[in-house]
Amino acid sequence: MSIEVTKDSIIGNVIKEVPGAEKVIEKYFGNGCFTCPGINMETIAFGATMHNMDAEKVVNEIRKLTENGNGS
């Protein structure tokens, strides 16, 4: 049971729900995210803007994790 990940997904929720998403977030946004209280209310799109990244790129990489995790 996984969530649908979009650029409007809350970073904290994605990390909790998608195994491996933490590594993707760290890759694009750095590990400062994990100590930031904003992680529970900020979206992937917001994080991408703050870190000058493409939100769709981050979303696509996390989606690949969800596809691989479904016993395929």
Summary of the structure (lengths in Angstrom):
residues: 72
radius of gyration: 11.1
end to end distance: 13.9
largest distance: 34.8
contacts: 201
relative contact order: 0.23
helix: 64%
strand: 3%
